[in-house]
Every structure is written in structure tokens, then in C-alpha cells.
Amino acid sequence: MAYDPGALDKTLAAAVGEDSQLIAELRTAFVDSAARQASALHNAVNDHQWQAAAWRLKGLAASFGVTDLMALADKAAEGKPFAKPILDKIDKALASFERGTAFGDPSY
């Protein structure tokens, strides 16, 4: 899977143009929402909660055009619930967004 480090920023710029303040606000909203869904995955106590959080994360990623995170969330939804390897990958992806690097690390 190839990861595009600028997918989120490109999508936001295409949607709102050159307004860097609005792009920053939308980027923050995305990261905050994605972090809540990742937290929901970590805190899920049954398969239904796990799958619901994964689907919400997938939908959020799709809404913002972040197909790489969408693919990870899809793996979580379709795979074994509570799988630590996929959680680790999602956490790593979200950490990279918080650092502002998106999916720049090819080790995902």
C-alpha cells in the first residue's frame, strides 16, 4: 500500500482553497475526531463496539479523502476484533497526523 503524506492537506485545499486558517481548523477537527474513534477502538468491550468504531473511523477518513487511514480502518472492521497490530498501525498513523507529517513514514 502506498501512503501519500499530503492526502489530507490536498483534500482540504481542494475543498476550501487557499485559506490556511480554515485548513488548519479542519485538519484539527479531523485529527480530534479520528483520535476519538481510535480511543473507542481501544476501549471497545465487545465485537459490536469494535466494529462500530472502526466503521466510524473509516467513514471519517473517507469524508476527508484519507484513503490510507480508511484502508487501515477497513482492516480493523473486517478483521479480528481487538487485533493489536492494526491498533498499533492506526495509532502510528494518527500520531503522524498530530506531528503534521501525515503518512510520510513508509513503515506503515
Backbone as a printed PyTorch tensor [residue, N CA C, xyz], in Angstrom:
tensor([[[  0.8410,  -1.1700,   0.0000],
         [  0.0000,   0.0000,   0.0000],
         [  0.8890,   1.2370,   0.0000]],

        [[  0.6270,   2.1800,  -0.8690],
         [  1.3830,   3.4250,  -0.9180],
         [  0.6870,   4.4700,  -0.0550]],

        [[  1.4700,   5.2340,   0.6870],
         [  0.9130,   6.2610,   1.5510],
         [  1.2960,   7.6290,   1.0260]],

        [[  0.3170,   8.4900,   0.9020],
         [  0.5180,   9.8410,   0.3990],
         [  0.5720,  10.7950,   1.5870]],

        [[  1.7280,  11.3920,   1.8560],
         [  1.8490,  12.2360,   3.0290],
         [  0.9930,  13.4920,   2.9870]],

        [[  0.5190,  13.8870,   1.8580],
         [ -0.2680,  15.1150,   1.7890],
         [ -1.7290,  14.9210,   1.4560]],

        [[ -2.2410,  13.7240,   1.5820],
         [ -3.6200,  13.4540,   1.1500],
         [ -4.6350,  14.3460,   1.8680]],

        [[ -4.5120,  14.4590,   3.1760],
         [ -5.4650,  15.2770,   3.9320],
         [ -5.3500,  16.7340,   3.5230]],

        [[ -4.1470,  17.2630,   3.4860],
         [ -3.9600,  18.6660,   3.1400],
         [ -4.4160,  18.9660,   1.7150]],

        [[ -4.1700,  18.0410,   0.7950],
         [ -4.6110,  18.2300,  -0.5840],
         [ -6.1320,  18.2710,  -0.6630]],

        [[ -6.7860,  17.3780,   0.0570],
         [ -8.2470,  17.3400,   0.0510],
         [ -8.8230,  18.6220,   0.6300]],

        [[ -8.2530,  19.0560,   1.7440],
         [ -8.7440,  20.2780,   2.3820],
         [ -8.5180,  21.4900,   1.4840]],

        [[ -7.3560,  21.5820,   0.8790],
         [ -7.0690,  22.7060,  -0.0070],
         [ -8.0160,  22.7100,  -1.2080]],

        [[ -8.3220,  21.5290,  -1.7300],
         [ -9.2520,  21.4480,  -2.8590],
         [-10.6530,  21.8880,  -2.4450]],

        [[-11.0040,  21.6190,  -1.1990],
         [-12.3500,  21.9510,  -0.7270],
         [-12.5010,  23.4230,  -0.3600]],

        [[-11.4710,  24.0280,   0.2290],
         [-11.6220,  25.3920,   0.7490],
         [-10.6800,  26.3990,   0.1120]],

        [[ -9.8360,  25.9720,  -0.7650],
         [ -8.9350,  26.8940,  -1.4310],
         [ -7.7060,  27.2130,  -0.6060]],

        [[ -7.2690,  28.4420,  -0.6850],
         [ -6.0020,  28.8660,  -0.0810],
         [ -6.1400,  29.3580,   1.3660]],

        [[ -7.2740,  29.1940,   1.9910],
         [ -7.4960,  29.6960,   3.3490],
         [ -6.7740,  28.8090,   4.3620]],

        [[ -5.5420,  29.1790,   4.6840],
         [ -4.7190,  28.3310,   5.5490],
         [ -5.2890,  28.2090,   6.9620]],

        [[ -5.9580,  29.2330,   7.4480],
         [ -6.5580,  29.1510,   8.7870],
         [ -7.6950,  28.1320,   8.8000]],

        [[ -8.5350,  28.1510,   7.7800],
         [ -9.6310,  27.1820,   7.6960],
         [ -9.0910,  25.7750,   7.5010]],

        [[ -8.0650,  25.6300,   6.6950],
         [ -7.4380,  24.3170,   6.5010],
         [ -6.9140,  23.7900,   7.8370]],

        [[ -6.2680,  24.6440,   8.6060],
         [ -5.7410,  24.2350,   9.9080],
         [ -6.8690,  23.8240,  10.8580]],

        [[ -7.9590,  24.5730,  10.8490],
         [ -9.0990,  24.2350,  11.7130],
         [ -9.7230,  22.9020,  11.3160]],

        [[ -9.8920,  22.6880,  10.0180],
         [-10.4670,  21.4270,   9.5450],
         [ -9.5360,  20.2580,   9.8120]],

        [[ -8.2440,  20.4890,   9.6550],
         [ -7.2560,  19.4410,   9.9400],
         [ -7.3290,  19.0470,  11.4150]],

        [[ -7.4240,  20.0480,  12.2920],
         [ -7.5460,  19.7850,  13.7340],
         [ -8.8260,  19.0200,  14.0340]],

        [[ -9.9190,  19.4090,  13.4000],
         [-11.1930,  18.7090,  13.6090],
         [-11.0780,  17.2510,  13.1740]],

        [[-10.4210,  17.0160,  12.0460],
         [-10.2240,  15.6470,  11.5740],
         [ -9.4010,  14.8410,  12.5690]],

        [[ -8.2630,  15.3910,  12.9830],
         [ -7.3670,  14.6740,  13.9020],
         [ -8.0750,  14.3810,  15.2190]],

        [[ -8.8120,  15.3590,  15.7410],
         [ -9.5400,  15.1530,  17.0030],
         [-10.5960,  14.0540,  16.8590]],

        [[-11.3360,  14.0910,  15.7690],
         [-12.3720,  13.0730,  15.5450],
         [-11.7680,  11.6870,  15.3530]],

        [[-10.6930,  11.6310,  14.5930],
         [-10.0220,  10.3420,  14.3690],
         [ -9.4650,   9.7930,  15.6810]],

        [[ -8.9290,  10.6730,  16.5130],
         [ -8.3970,  10.2340,  17.8070],
         [ -9.5150,   9.6860,  18.6970]],

        [[-10.6880,  10.2980,  18.6420],
         [-11.8340,   9.7750,  19.4240],
         [-12.2250,   8.3810,  18.9570]],

        [[-12.1990,   8.1460,  17.6600],
         [-12.5610,   6.8260,  17.1500],
         [-11.4900,   5.7990,  17.4820]],

        [[-10.2220,   6.2030,  17.4320],
         [ -9.1550,   5.2870,  17.8340],
         [ -9.2970,   4.9400,  19.3140]],

        [[ -9.6480,   5.9260,  20.1140],
         [ -9.8760,   5.6790,  21.5380],
         [-11.0410,   4.7110,  21.7300]],

        [[-12.0840,   4.8840,  20.9220],
         [-13.2280,   3.9740,  21.0030],
         [-12.8100,   2.5460,  20.6440]],

        [[-11.8990,   2.4000,  19.6850],
         [-11.3850,   1.0650,  19.3630],
         [-10.6490,   0.4780,  20.5700]],

        [[ -9.8100,   1.2780,  21.1830],
         [ -9.0470,   0.8050,  22.3490],
         [ -9.9600,   0.4480,  23.5250]],

        [[-11.0550,   1.1650,  23.6520],
         [-11.9450,   0.9690,  24.7950],
         [-13.1230,   0.0420,  24.5250]],

        [[-13.2150,  -0.4880,  23.3220],
         [-14.3240,  -1.3880,  22.9820],
         [-14.3090,  -2.6100,  23.9060]],

        [[-15.4940,  -2.9880,  24.3400],
         [-15.5890,  -4.1470,  25.2360],
         [-16.2490,  -5.3510,  24.5640]],

        [[-16.7060,  -5.1440,  23.3250],
         [-17.2780,  -6.2690,  22.5940],
         [-17.0810,  -6.0480,  21.0940]],

        [[-17.3530,  -7.0710,  20.3320],
         [-17.1420,  -7.0230,  18.8850],
         [-17.9490,  -5.9030,  18.2270]],

        [[-19.1870,  -5.6970,  18.6990],
         [-20.0480,  -4.6740,  18.1120],
         [-19.4380,  -3.2780,  18.2930]],

        [[-18.9530,  -2.9740,  19.4850],
         [-18.3390,  -1.6700,  19.7290],
         [-17.0840,  -1.4910,  18.8820]],

        [[-16.2900,  -2.5440,  18.7880],
         [-15.0790,  -2.5020,  17.9710],
         [-15.4210,  -2.1700,  16.5260]],

        [[-16.3730,  -2.9280,  15.9770],
         [-16.7130,  -2.7560,  14.5670],
         [-17.3390,  -1.3770,  14.3190]],

        [[-18.1800,  -0.9150,  15.2230],
         [-18.8000,   0.4010,  15.0600],
         [-17.7450,   1.5060,  15.0470]],

        [[-16.7790,   1.4320,  15.9430],
         [-15.7090,   2.4370,  15.9820],
         [-14.8660,   2.3770,  14.7110]],

        [[-14.5860,   1.1730,  14.2400],
         [-13.8030,   1.0280,  13.0090],
         [-14.5570,   1.6130,  11.8220]],

        [[-15.8530,   1.3600,  11.7470],
         [-16.6490,   1.9080,  10.6390],
         [-16.7150,   3.4390,  10.7150]],

        [[-16.8560,   3.9800,  11.9210],
         [-16.8800,   5.4430,  12.0550],
         [-15.5420,   6.0410,  11.6190]],

        [[-14.4480,   5.3970,  12.0000],
         [-13.1340,   5.8730,  11.5890],
         [-12.9850,   5.7720,  10.0690]],

        [[-13.4510,   4.6970,   9.5060],
         [-13.3810,   4.5280,   8.0540],
         [-14.1960,   5.6160,   7.3430]],

        [[-15.3880,   5.8770,   7.8400],
         [-16.2290,   6.9180,   7.2350],
         [-15.6170,   8.3010,   7.3530]],

        [[-15.0440,   8.5880,   8.5080],
         [-14.3790,   9.8730,   8.7110],
         [-13.2160,  10.0260,   7.7330]],

        [[-12.3890,   8.9890,   7.6450],
         [-11.2410,   9.0310,   6.7370],
         [-11.7110,   9.2020,   5.2890]],

        [[-12.7780,   8.5150,   4.9230],
         [-13.3060,   8.6380,   3.5610],
         [-13.8200,  10.0510,   3.3060]],

        [[-14.4690,  10.6480,   4.2930],
         [-15.0070,  12.0010,   4.1460],
         [-13.9140,  13.0260,   3.8820]],

        [[-12.7420,  12.7770,   4.4400],
         [-11.6290,  13.7080,   4.2860],
         [-10.6480,  13.2560,   3.2070]],

        [[-10.9550,  12.1820,   2.5040],
         [-10.1040,  11.7230,   1.4160],
         [ -8.7980,  11.0970,   1.8610]],

        [[ -8.7620,  10.6040,   3.0940],
         [ -7.5390,   9.9900,   3.6220],
         [ -7.6710,   8.4780,   3.4310]],

        [[ -7.4300,   8.0590,   2.2080],
         [ -7.6910,   6.6730,   1.8290],
         [ -6.7970,   5.6760,   2.5580]],

        [[ -5.6070,   6.0990,   2.9500],
         [ -4.7000,   5.1860,   3.6430],
         [ -5.2410,   4.8340,   5.0350]],

        [[ -5.7220,   5.8430,   5.7590],
         [ -6.3270,   5.5890,   7.0620],
         [ -7.6410,   4.8270,   6.8890]],

        [[ -8.3550,   5.1350,   5.8280],
         [ -9.5950,   4.4140,   5.5300],
         [ -9.3070,   2.9230,   5.3540]],

        [[ -8.2320,   2.5930,   4.6780],
         [ -7.8610,   1.1860,   4.4690],
         [ -7.5120,   0.5120,   5.7900]],

        [[ -6.8090,   1.2100,   6.6770],
         [ -6.4960,   0.6390,   7.9910],
         [ -7.7710,   0.3970,   8.7880]],

        [[ -8.6830,   1.3600,   8.7590],
         [ -9.9430,   1.2050,   9.4840],
         [-10.7710,   0.0600,   8.9040]],

        [[-10.7100,  -0.0930,   7.5920],
         [-11.4230,  -1.1970,   6.9530],
         [-10.8470,  -2.5340,   7.4150]],

        [[ -9.5320,  -2.6170,   7.5120],
         [ -8.8980,  -3.8390,   8.0160],
         [ -9.3610,  -4.1290,   9.4400]],

        [[ -9.4830,  -3.0750,  10.2430],
         [ -9.9580,  -3.2560,  11.6190],
         [-11.3920,  -3.7590,  11.6280]],

        [[-12.2380,  -3.1780,  10.7890],
         [-13.6570,  -3.5590,  10.7610],
         [-13.8580,  -4.9730,  10.2450]],

        [[-13.0810,  -5.3550,   9.2600],
         [-13.2630,  -6.6540,   8.6160],
         [-12.4190,  -7.7610,   9.2410]],

        [[-11.4330,  -7.3720,  10.0190],
         [-10.5280,  -8.3570,  10.6050],
         [-10.9640,  -8.8130,  11.9870]],

        [[-10.0220,  -9.3830,  12.6770],
         [-10.2730,  -9.8960,  14.0190],
         [-10.4170,  -8.7290,  14.9900]],

        [[-11.5160,  -8.6650,  15.7260],
         [-11.6800,  -7.5870,  16.7070],
         [-10.5510,  -7.6080,  17.7360]],

        [[-10.1730,  -6.4180,  18.1720],
         [ -9.1660,  -6.2080,  19.2170],
         [ -7.7600,  -6.5960,  18.7710]],

        [[ -7.5210,  -6.6460,  17.4790],
         [ -6.2040,  -7.0220,  16.9590],
         [ -5.1990,  -5.9060,  17.2440]],

        [[ -4.2210,  -6.2160,  18.0680],
         [ -3.2160,  -5.2180,  18.4540],
         [ -2.4090,  -4.7010,  17.2640]],

        [[ -2.0160,  -5.5330,  16.3030],
         [ -1.2300,  -4.9960,  15.1820],
         [ -1.9490,  -3.8880,  14.4090]],

        [[ -3.2400,  -4.0360,  14.1790],
         [ -3.9480,  -2.9910,  13.4410],
         [ -4.1370,  -1.7570,  14.3180]],

        [[ -4.3670,  -1.9460,  15.6090],
         [ -4.4530,  -0.8020,  16.5210],
         [ -3.1460,  -0.0200,  16.5280]],

        [[ -2.0500,  -0.7340,  16.5580],
         [ -0.7410,  -0.0770,  16.5510],
         [ -0.5480,   0.7430,  15.2760]],

        [[ -0.9700,   0.2080,  14.1410],
         [ -0.8370,   0.9280,  12.8740],
         [ -1.7320,   2.1750,  12.8540]],

        [[ -2.9420,   2.0470,  13.3720],
         [ -3.8440,   3.1940,  13.4310],
         [ -3.2650,   4.2560,  14.3620]],

        [[ -2.7680,   3.8390,  15.5150],
         [ -2.1580,   4.7900,  16.4540],
         [ -0.9650,   5.5030,  15.8270]],

        [[ -0.1530,   4.7590,  15.1110],
         [  1.0220,   5.3370,  14.4580],
         [  0.5900,   6.3370,  13.3830]],

        [[ -0.4370,   5.9810,  12.6370],
         [ -0.9450,   6.8880,  11.6100],
         [ -1.4590,   8.1770,  12.2420]],

        [[ -2.2210,   8.0520,  13.3080],
         [ -2.7630,   9.2430,  13.9530],
         [ -1.6650,  10.0880,  14.5730]],

        [[ -0.6590,   9.4650,  15.1290],
         [  0.4670,  10.2140,  15.6890],
         [  1.1620,  11.0230,  14.6010]],

        [[  1.2540,  10.4580,  13.4150],
         [  1.9050,  11.1890,  12.3330],
         [  1.0770,  12.3930,  11.9100]],

        [[ -0.2520,  12.2920,  11.9600],
         [ -1.1030,  13.4430,  11.6610],
         [ -0.8930,  14.5260,  12.7160]],

        [[ -0.7850,  14.1250,  13.9660],
         [ -0.6020,  15.0990,  15.0430],
         [  0.7390,  15.8090,  14.9060]],

        [[  1.7380,  15.1200,  14.3590],
         [  3.0380,  15.7430,  14.1150],
         [  3.0090,  16.5550,  12.8260]],

        [[  1.9410,  16.3930,  12.0590],
         [  1.8340,  17.1260,  10.8070],
         [  2.5010,  16.4510,   9.6360]],

        [[  2.8940,  15.1970,   9.7930],
         [  3.5870,  14.5130,   8.7080],
         [  2.6970,  13.5900,   7.9210]],

        [[  1.4630,  13.4300,   8.3550],
         [  0.5290,  12.5200,   7.7010],
         [  1.1650,  11.1480,   7.5700]],

        [[  1.0810,  10.5190,   6.4180],
         [  1.5910,   9.1780,   6.2370],
         [  2.9720,   9.2020,   5.5890]],

        [[  3.8410,  10.0770,   6.0530],
         [  5.1530,  10.2130,   5.4430],
         [  6.0750,   9.0530,   5.7320]],

        [[  5.7930,   8.2670,   6.7280],
         [  6.6670,   7.1560,   7.1100],
         [  6.2440,   5.9110,   6.3610]],

        [[  7.0740,   5.3870,   5.4740],
         [  6.6810,   4.2240,   4.6690],
         [  6.6160,   2.9250,   5.4590]],

        [[  6.8710,   2.9550,   6.7470],
         [  6.8830,   1.7140,   7.5240],
         [  5.4900,   1.2960,   7.9890]],

        [[  4.4540,   1.9940,   7.5380],
         [  3.1030,   1.6310,   7.9570],
         [  2.7870,   0.2680,   7.4670]]])
